[in-house]
Amino acid sequence: MTRTALSTDAPLAERLRPKNLGEVIGQQHLLGEGMALRIAFESGQPHSCILWGPPGTGKTTIARLMADAFDARFITISAVLGGVKDIRDAVEQALISQAQGRRTIVFVDEVHRFNKSQQDAFLPHVESGLFTFVGATTENPSFEVNSALLSRAAVYVLQALTAQDLEQIVLKAQYISAVPAIEKIAVDRLVAYADGDARRLLNTLETLAVAATQEKQAEITDAWLLKVLGERMRRFDKGGEQFFDSISALHKSVRGSDPDAALYWFVRMLDGGADPRYMARRLVRMASEDIGLADPRALRLALDAADVYERLGSPEGELALAECVVYLAVAAKSNAVYKAFNEVKAFIKKDGTRPVPMHLRNAPTKLMKELDYGKGYRYAHDEEGGFAAGEQYLPDGMAAASFYRPVERGLEIRIAEKLRTLKRLNAAEGKTS
């Protein structure tokens, strides 16, 4: 199947769409010589697959090239706009093609938008070989695609285009005279603006070309580009995998005590549209999980930063959050309480419910006192040093435990010293711990 040449009235993305694998820019880890998807093309036998990658990385293009390579009928379904009716229509068209001895490829764009029943509707036809299923998604298919469908499709991971890839697209657009000359610094800005997304780059180039024609602009300069584009905006999927990858990078940078990296990921998330209130909540978690008692001030600072943001809003309140990010990154680290908490949870879950020792029970009534509730309890404040050495606080019959093990960092150095002192006092009274 050979596509006819497109007129200059066609969208730039269509005019530059590759007609064969050799024209594809990027994704050479899949399409280069000897690579997995290239081998699949050359095999002569189409197979169902899922193309997973960020927007504008060539998922639709690869699907169309696959149809060309196998001389197959190409049917597109948008999971955003379509439904079960569209699937039925695709099945009917595939049956007609099958009767004519021709293959069919059904391409489902944004397949993650289909619910379970809609995805299940493809299964019998994929299994029977009526058509080859090709799904495109920006979300992790492990979470967004039914396991039954996923097991019947190979997953190919596409990568965001590099700056060099995007520069090649600009050159191709200039080669067909779709855009005027562009100043080098303006090209660099365009590439940064596209942020790995070829579709965004092509749409922007088209907008610039129209504006340049109207304003009789012979060359796209950086100054003129800024005037036309306004404030730079970057792609950021607030609910998708990139979002959670970025917050993971921020958390791990804080944990790793790298304030520069932590600040980078924090600002990048804000730049991409992340809710500062969400960021504030995550900072509170970092303070309690990764810093803990090594620096108790961290939790207070995180709460204060969240409060400041609520009072000031954006952009002024974001500075308080940034200060918190830097402080958390440079603070002494300890997850001793976090580990102890989880350890105790696991212990209690498997251990069962032990009764509270009699001497630790409250005795607000006469009857309870007569039943020895609270009998023998030693009031720590009345003891030397405010510590009842040798007293037992764990349930009867339970072995001595050491869930909380402070680290030798920050304030926990002093906490560890105190616990060692108390342990010696207990030992002197014959209590093991």
N, C-alpha and C positions, 0 to 999 in steps of 0.2 A: 504494500500500500504506500503510495507516494503522495505526500501532501503538496498541493499547488502553492506557488509563490503568493505571498500575501501582499496586498496593496499598502501603500504608505498611510492609508487611513486606519489600518489595523492597529490595535494597541501595541506599544513597543515590546511588551513582554511576549506577545505572540510572534512578532516579527523576528525577535532574537531567539525564540525557543529552538533548541537544538533539534536537528533532523536525524542525527545519528549519535551513537555513543561518543565518537571522536570529538563532537562539538560540545559535549557537556563540560561545564566548568565546575571544578570541585568534585568531591566524592570519589577521588581516585583510590581511596582505600577499599572501595567497593567495585569501581568500574575500570580500574587500571588493568593492564595485562596480567592475567593469572589470578585476579581477585574474584571473590565469591560471586558477586552479581554479574560480572562480566562473563564468567564461565556459564552461569545460568542462561544468559542471553545466547551464548554460542552453542548451547546444548541442543537447541531446536525444540525443546520440550518446556512449555511454560509451567510454572508451579505457583500455587497460592503463596502470598507473602504479605507482610506488613512492613511498610516503610515508616520508620519512626525518626523524627528529627524536628528541629525548630522550624518556624515558618520561613518560607522562601529559600529552601535548600534543595529544591528540585524533585520533590516527591511526585507531583503531577506529571512533570516532564518525563521522569523515568517510567512511570506507568504507561504513558503514551508511546514512548519508544519501545516498550515491551510489546504493545499491541502491533506496532509497525514491524518489529522483528519477527513476530510469529504470524503476520498477516491475519490478525484477529479483529473481530468486531470489538469496538471500544465503547463501553457503556459507563457513563459517570452518574453516580448517585451522591448527592450532598446529604450527609447525616444531619446537617443543621436544618435543612428545608424539607428533606424527604422523610419517608416512612415505609410502612409495610407495603402500601400500594406501589411505590416505586420499585420495591424488590420484586413484586409480582410481575410488573411490567418488564423488568430486566429478565426474569425467567422466561416470559413469553418470547421476547426478542432472541434470547439465547437458544430456545427451542427451534425457532425459525432458522437461525444460523446453523445449528446442528444438522437440521434436515438438508441444508445446502452444502454440508461438508466443511463448514467453516467454524473455527474456534471463536470463543467469546471471552473477553476479559471484562469483568465488572470491577470498576474502580470506585471505592467508597471513600470519599474525602471526609476527614475528621470522624473516622469510624468510632472514636471514643464517645461521640455524642449519641450514638444509638444505645438504647437500653438492652437488657439481656434478651428479651423476647425478639427484638428486632435483629440482634446479632445471631440469635439461634436460627432465624429464618434462612440464613445462608447455608447452614450446615449440610442439609440433605443434598443440595445442589453442588456443593463443593465436593462432597463424598462421591457423588455419582459421576463427577467429571463434566457436568453440563457446562460449567464455566470455571474460569480461573478467577479466584478472588484476590484482589489487591487492595489493601486498606492503607490509608494514610493517617497518621496521628502525630500530634505534638506532645502527647502524654505517654507515660510509661505503659506499654501494653500489658505488662505484668499485672497492673492494677485496673486498667480500663477496658481490656478485651477479655471476653469470656474464655475460660481455660479450654473449653471444647474447641472453639474456633482457633485459639492461639496454638493449640497442639497440631493443627492441620495447616499451619502457615509458617514459613520461615520468616524470621525477623531480621531486617536490615537496618542498622543504625546510621542515619545520615548526620553529618556534622555541619555546624554553621560555617558559612564560607569565610575564608581568610581574607585579609586585606588585599593580598595579591589576586585572589579570585575575583573580588569585586572590581578591582582596577581593570582586569581583563574585560569585564562586562562593559565598563565605561568606554574602553577602546573599541569594542565591537559596535556599540551604539554610535560612536563617532565615525567608524568605518562605513556604516550605511547612511551617514549624514543625517542621523536622527536628532543629534544634538550638535551645537556649535563647539568651538574650541573651549577648553576649560582650564583655568589656571591651576597649576600643580597643587597649591595649598587648598584650593577649592575642591579638587579631587579627593585630597586627604580628608577634608571635612565631610564630604559626601559619603565616603567609605565608613567613617566613624559614625555618621548619622544612620547608615543602613544597618550597622551592628550585626553583620553576618547574614542579613536577609536580602537575597537577590530581588525579590518582589518589591520590597520597599525601595531599593535602589532604583529599579526600573521605573516605578511609579513616580519617584522624585525626579528622575531625569526627564520623564515625559512632561511633568509639570513645568520644569525649568525650560524645556525646549519651547513650549507654548508661550511662556512668559517672555523668553528671549526674543521670539518672533514679534510679539506684540510691541515690545519696547525697543525693537531694532538693536538688540544687544549682540554684537559680533562675537564677544567672548564672555564666558561666565567667569567673572572674577569672584574672589572670596567675599569682598564687601557686598557685591550685588547678591551673592548667594545668601548671605546672612539676612539681607533685607527681605528676600523672598521667602525663606524658610522660617524665619523667626527663631524662637528659642529651640535649641536642639532637644529632641525627645528620643529616648531609646526604647526599644522593645523590652517589655518586662511582663511576663505572664504571672499575674498576681496569685493565681490559684494553681499553677502548674508546677512541674518538676523543677524548673529553673528557680522558682521562688524558694522551694525547700532546699535546694542545693546551696543557694546563696545564704540562707539563714544558718545552714549547717556550717558553711565556711566561716561565717561570722563567729559562731559559737566556738568552733575549734581554734580560731585565731585568738580569741580571748583566753581560752583554756591554755593555749600554747604561749601566752604572755608576749604576743606580738602586737603592740598598739597600732603600728602603721597598717598592718594587714587588717586588723579589726576595724579600724576607722575606714579603710577602703571599702570593705564589704558593707559596712553600715551606710555610708554615703551612697554607694552604688544602689542599694536597695531603696533608699529614699528617692534617689534620682529616677528609679524605675516605677515609682508609684506605690511602694509599700506603705501601709498605714503606720504612722509613727507610734500610735497607741499599741499596736501589735508588737512593734519593736521594743517598746518600753516593758511590756509584759515578759518578753524573752530575756531582757536584761535582768529583771528581777529573778528569773529562773537561774540564769548564769551565776548571779551573786550567791544564791542559796546552794546550788548544786556543785559549783566548781571552786568557790572561794570559802564559803562556810565560815567556820570559826577561826580560820587563819587570819581573817580580817573582817570582823562583824560589821565594821563601818560600811562595807561594800553594799550590803543589803539595804541599809538605811539610805545610802546615796542613790541606789537604784529606785527606791520608792520616792525619794525627794525629786529625782529627775522626772519621773512619771507625773508627779504632782505639778512640777514647773511647766511641763508641756501642756497639761490641762488648763493651766492659768494663762499661758501665753499663746498656745497654738503654734502654727507654722508661720514663718520659718524660725522665729525667735526661740521657741521652745525646743527646737531640734538641737540647738547648741548645748543645752543641758543634757540631752541624751548622748550627744557626742562626748561630753566631758565624762559621763558615766562609762561609756565604752572604753575610753582610754584608761580610766581608773581601774576598771575591772581587769583590763589586760595586764596592767603593771602590778596589781595586788598579789600578795602571797596566795598560793593556791592550796586548797584542801578539799577533797571529797570524802573525808573521813565520816562526817555525819550522814551524808548521802548513802555511803556504803553501809554504815551501821543501821540506818533506817530500813534499807532493803533486806539486810541480813536478818534483822529482828522480824520483819514481815514474813520472810520465808520460814524462819524458825517456828513462829507461832502457828502458821498455817499447817505445818506438819506435826507440831507438838500437841495440839489440843488445848483445852482450857484447864488451867491449874487454879485451885482455890487460893484466895488471898490469905496469907498467914494471919493467924488470929491477932498477933500483936500489932499488925498494920491496919486492922479494920477499925472503922469509926464506931464509936459507942455513944450515940446521942440519947439512948433510952436506958432506963434501969434494967430492963430485961436483958438488953444486949450486954450490959456490964456484968450481969449475973452469969451470962454465957461466956464470959472471958474475952469478949470483944475488946481489943486494945490493951489487954493485960500484958504487962512487961515491956510496953513500948518505951523507948528512951528518947526523950525530947532533946534533939541535937543541940539546940541553943543553950541548954543547961550543962552541956559537956565541955570539957577542956578543948579550946580551939574551935568550938562550935561543931565538933565532929564526934559522933558516937562510935568510937573505934570498935570493930568486931560485930556491929549490928548487922542483922540479915534483912535484906530488902527484896530479894528474889523469892519466888514461891518455894514452899517446903519440898525437898526432894529434888529440886532442880540443881544441876551442876553449876558451879561458878562459871560465869560467862564474861567474855570481853568483846562485846560487839563494837564499841567505840574505841578506835585506835588512832589517836591524834598523830598528825604528821609533825616532823621537825621543821615546820615553817611558820612564820608569822606568830600570831598570838598562841597558836596551838603548841608552840615550844613551851610556853609557861603553863599551859593546861596539862601537857604531858608531865611536866615536873611535879605539878600538884597531885596528879593522879598517882605518880610513883610514891610520893610522900604518904598519901592516904593508904596506899597498898601496904607500905611498911608498917603503919600504925595498926592496920587490920591484922597483919601477920603477927604482930606483937601480942594481940589479944587472942591469937589462936584461930583467926578466920582466914581461910584461903580464898584467893580471888584471882 
